[in-house]
């Protein structure tokens, strides 16, 4: 299924524990809660603030969090502060070398960095680093960030000053965690494209991509990090620098449509409630006579519930999901990936037989998965299948850390909605209208560039 879904680049989690405590276990649980944001690789880096200066321990590898970390590995990660990362690559190859956190030894010390997002001027910064004499062979924008911070640290009084100097030069969507031997620093891009929040558990402080990760470690949600804000956590507590904050914001709409976990709150908006409102908007815009409303597990279920409530049509589960089947996007051939769709989802025939169905999903990228599902429903006896999509058609690439394919792979750039309806075998098709997206998030300013080409940052036309 995953080959026809968008993927977020990654999730980040960091914690400052009082001296004498161990951070790795909490980071592990935090990363498990963020696993939906990236399944290719995982990593943890920790440091003991009372130990030898610069002694950062780290472990990272390809695979899920539970596959990468085992008891003996966890016991070797000693330190009371640390950062963790789960990754899906949008720049650089999918390999252990590009897994994070990155650990960098430089003239003034050591740092570790975990990054979610995409830096649109990474090439420019890379050239400046090389022209400045830096020995730089990195392939990802995350490595550019780490080397740039190290470079700025040479002329700065502190690591947070180096982070500010770097952030002043960076353009893109990002949430970054930086660990020095004594400090934990978090920074969010000035537009707020990527989420980052702050929590507390007793005397410990946590930074995470989503609030669901705070709950996983019994931390209390304090607030979202402000767009452009830089948070520094030390033994003295939390300090905030808002010198890069600005009035203009553009929060990624896809956090609310698909990426974020249902039990997260991002920038004052509950994700589950937003998806319910999206489903209601679809029902108002595209009503149809039907017997049942259902959703594609798991991403379409909340919007389907909202559609059913608004339309007054019963909601039912039409698919049984096998959660133990491997991730289908790693299957080696198109045929095997499509076969894996059938292994991962099976139709509840007694539910759909002789029924007119409304099938809700969050998006159509290439159209392959939804076409397979419609065929499965018809083979199980469904009389009609009316498809409703809780996002507008994808027409343009994303440059800020979301894996929207190039235009040649986006079905909506080639076919009209009517033609797509025919290609996927639906009885009718309705996409969320651009004007209805705001119903999901109220007055929150949004980035919708993958739908309307209104990019909030100049990107130079290079989709890394």
N, C-alpha and C positions, 0 to 999 in steps of 0.2 A: 504493500500500500504506500509506503513512504516515498516511492519514486514519483508520486503524483501529489506530494504535499510540500509546502514550504517548510524550511527548517531555520530555526534561530541559530545564531552562531554559537552561543555558549551561555553558561551561568557562572557567577562568581560568588564566593563566600569567604569572609574573613572574620577572625575573632581575636580579641585581646582578653586574655585571662590574667588574673593576678599572679604574681611570681609564685612558683612552686606548683602550679596547676599544669595540666597537659591539654593542649588545644586540639590535637589531631582527631580525637574521638568526636568532638563536637563538629569539626569540619567535615568528617565522614558523613555524619547524619545530615548536615546541611546540604552536602552534595547529593545525597540520595533524594532529598526533597526537590532538588533542582535538576534531576536526571532528565526530565522532559525537554530541557533546553539544549542538551547535547549528549549524544550517545557514542561518539567515536573514541574519545579518550578522556582520562580523568587524572588529576594530580593534586598533591598536597605539598606545601612547603611550610616549615615551622622553624622557629628560633626561640631560644631561651634568653630572656632579657637579663638574667643574672649570670649567664654563662659567658664563655669567651666571645668577644666582639666579632661579629661577622660569621659565626658558625651556624649557617642555615642548612637544615636537613630537608631533603625533598625526595619524593618518589612520584613518578608518573608513568603511564603506559597506555596502550590502546585497549579499549574495552569499556564496559560499564563499571560504575563505582565498585560494585560488589565483586567484580572480576579482577579489578586492579589491586585492591587492598585486602590483605589477609592479616591474621593476628600477629604474625611475626613482623610483618611490614609495619603495622601500626605501632607496635611496641618500640620500633627503632626510631620513630618520629618523635623526638623529645623536644619540647619547647612550649612556652605558655602563650605565644602569639603565632598566628599562622594564616595562610590564605589557601583556598582551594579553587578548582576549576573543572568544569565539564565542557567538552568542546564538540562542536560540529564545525568543520572547516568551511570558511568562505574565501579565505586567502591562504595560500600555501598548501602543500600537499597534505593528505591524510596520513600522518606518520608520527611515530613516537618523538622524533626530533622536533616536531612542531607542536607537541602537546605542551600544556601549561600546568602550573606556573613556570615562567622562565626565571632562572636564577643566574645573575650576572655579577661577576667579580670585576671590580674596576678600581681605579687609582685611590679613591677615597673610601672604599669599603665594598660592601655586598648589598644587593637588593634582590627581591623576588617580585614578580609582576604577574597579575592575572587580569585578562582584558576581555570584555564582551563588546562587540561592535565592529566598526570598520572605519579606518582613517582614510579619507578621500585624497589627502595630499601626502600620503605615505611615500610616494616616489620622489617627490620634491624634498622631503626631509631626508630620505635615504641618500640622495645625491649630495645634499649639504653635509651629511655626516662623512661621506667618502671624501669629498673635497677638503673637509677639515682635517683629514688625516686619520680618521677612525678606521680601525680594522673591522670592517663590517661585512659579513657574508650572509646576513639574515634574509629570509624569504617572506616573512609575514610582517604585517603592520604592527603586531604586538612586539616583535623584536625591535622595530624602529622606535617604538615608544620607550622600551627599556634602555636602548643605547642613547636616545636623546636625553632621558632623565639623567643617566650617568654623565653625559657630557655637560649638562647644565649644573650638575652637582659640583663640578670643579670650580665654578664661579659663584657658588651659593653658600650661604651660611648654614643651611639645613636641607634635609631631604624634601620637606614640604615646599620650600622656596624653589627647589629644582623642579618639583612637580608643577608649580604655578608657572614657571618660565616655559616649561614644555607645553602645558595646556594653552598658553597664549599663542602658540604656533600651530597647534593641531586643529584640523577641521574634520568633522565627521560625527558619527553617533557612537558614544562609548560610555561604559562604566568600567573604571579601572581601580584595582586594588594594588597598592604597593606596600611591601613590607621591608623595612630596614631592620637592623638588629635591635632597635629599641622602639620603633614606631610602626603603627599601622595607619596608612593613608588611603582614603577613598576619594575619587573624583568622578563627577557626572558631567556629561557634555552640556553646554549652555542651553541647548534647545530641549533637553530632556528626552531625547529620542530613545535612550536606553534607560531602563529602570534601575534604581538602587535605593535601598532603605537602611535605616539604622534601628538597632534594637539593643535591649539590655537584659542581662540575666544576673541579678545580684550585683557584684562588682565587675562583671564582665560586659564587654560591648561587642556587638556584632554588626557587620555590614554584609548585605546580601542582595542578590538580584531581585528576589521576591520575598514577600512577607511570609509565605508558606514555609520558607527555610528557617525563619525565626521560630515559628511554632514547633518545628521539628527538634529544636534544641531547648525548648521551654523558655525562650527569650520573649520579652515583652516588646511589642512594636512601639517605638518612640515616634518616628516620623519618616517620611520619604526624604532622602537627600535632595536638596533643591537643585534644579538645573543650573549647572555652572559652579555649584558649591564644592569646596574641598574640605573634607573632614580629616582631622588628625587625632588619633587616639594614642595616648601615652599613659604612664603611671599617674600623671596629674589629672587625667580625665579626657574629655572631648573638647576639641577646639574647632571652630568653623571659620573658613575664609570665603567670603561671598564676593570677592573682587571681580570675578568673572561672570557673575550672575547678570542676566539681562531680562528685559520684559518679554521679548518674543520667545515663545515656546512652540514645539511641534512634536507632540508625543506620538509614538508609533501606534497606529490604530490596530495593528495586528497583535499587539499584546492582549488586547481585549477580544479580538475575534478568535484567536487560535493559540498563540504562544504560551501565555501565562497559565498557571494552574488555577482551577476554579476557586480554590480557597485562598487565593491571594487578593490583596488590596493594593492597587498601584495608583499613586497620585490621587488618592481620595475616592477612587472608583473600585467597587467590588466587582471582580471579574465575572463571577456567576451571574450577578444581577445585570451586568452589561449585556451578556449573551442572551439572557431572557428578554431584555428589551429589544435586542436585535431580531429575535424571532417574532416578537409582537409586530415590529415594523414590517417584516416580510409578509405577515398575515394580512395586515392592512393594505399593503401594496399589491399583493398577488393572492387574492382569495380563490378558492376552488372547491367544488363539491367533492368530498372525499369521505371515506369511512374511518381512516386512521392516519395519524401523523407519526412518523418515526424519524430517527436520526442515524447518521453514520457514526459508529462508536470510534473514539469517544468524543471526538471534536464537534460532532453535530448534535449531540443529545440535548445540550442546554438550550440552544436556539430552537430545536424542535419542541421542547417543552413550552417555550414562550409562544411559538406559533400555535400550538394546540390550545393553549389558554385563551389566546386572542380570538381564534377562529371558532372555539367551542366544539372542536373535534377531538375525540379521544386520542391520547398518546399511548403508544405501545412500543416495546422493544421488538424489532423485527430480526435482529441479528444476535447470534451468540458469538462472543469474542473469545478466542483462545489466546490468553495472555502469555502462554509459554512457548509460542512459536517465535523463532528468531526474527530480528529486524529484517524486513523484506528488502530494504534498499541495498543490502549487502549481497543479495543473490547475484550470481555471476552472469545471468543472461536474462533478457526480457521475458522469455517464456517461463523461466523459473520464478521470476518476480510475480508474474500474473498468476501462476499456479499457487504461489504463497498467499495471495489474496484469498483464495478459496480455503486454504488451510487455516488462515487466521480468523476468517469470518464464515459462519454458516447461517443459513436462513432458518428462522422458526416458521416452518411451513404452515402449521396450524393457525398462526397469527395472521399471515398474509394471504392465505388462499381465498380467492374470490373477493378480495378487498381492493378498493380504490385507495391508493397510498399517496401521501405527501412525504417525500424523502428530503430531509434537510442535511446539508453539509456546509462546511465553512468556506470552501473555495473549490474552484476547478482550475487546475494549472494546465495539464496536458489533456485531461479528459479520459485517460485510460482506466483509472480506478472506478470512477462513477459509472462508466459504461459497463464494466464487469459486474458491479453490484446490481445495476438495473436488470441485466440478463439473469442474474441469480434470482432476483425477486420474481421475474416473469416465469422462470422455470419452476418456481415454487407455487405458482398459481395466482400471482397478483394480476388483477384485471387492468389496473391503470397505475402508472408511476409518474407523479408530478414532482419535479425536482425544484427545490428552492435553495438558494445559496446565500449565506449570510455575509457575503462581501460582494463588492462590484467586480466586474471582469478585470483580470490582470492584463494590463496593456504595456507596462513599462518596467524596466529593471529597478531594483533597489540598490543603492550605493552605500547603505549605512549598516550592513551587517545582517541582512535577511537574504536568504538564498532564493530570490526570484530569478528564474532562468533568463537567458537572453530571449529576445522577442521571437526568435525562430521556434522556440519550444513552448510559447504561450499560445494556447489554442484560440483565445479571444482576439489575438492580433490578426488572425487569418480568417476567422469565421464569425458571422453574426450570431446573435443569441438563437435565432431561429435555426440556423445551420448547425450550431452546436447541439441543440435539442434533438435534431434528427440524427446526428452522429452518435450521440450517447444512447439513443433509443428511448428517450423520455416522451411522455404524452404532452408535457408542457415544461417550460423552464423559466424561472424568474430569479434574477440577480438582485441583491440589495442595491438600491439607488444611492448614489453619492450623497444626495441631500438627506438621506435617512440615517447615515452613519452617526451623525451627531446625537441621534436619539439614544445611542448606546452610552455615550460619555458626557452628555449634558454640554456645559460650556467649555470643557477641556479642549484647548487648541491641539489639533491633530496634524500629523504627517500622513498624507494620503497619496504620496507621489507615485506609487506603483499603480494607482488607479487614474490619477488626473495629471500626472507629469509636472506637478507644481513642487519642484524640489526646494526644500528650505535652505540648502547649502549648495554652492557651486561645486560640481564634482568632476569637471574636466572631461566627462564622457567616457571614462575608463571604469568598467565594471570588473573589479578584480575577482 
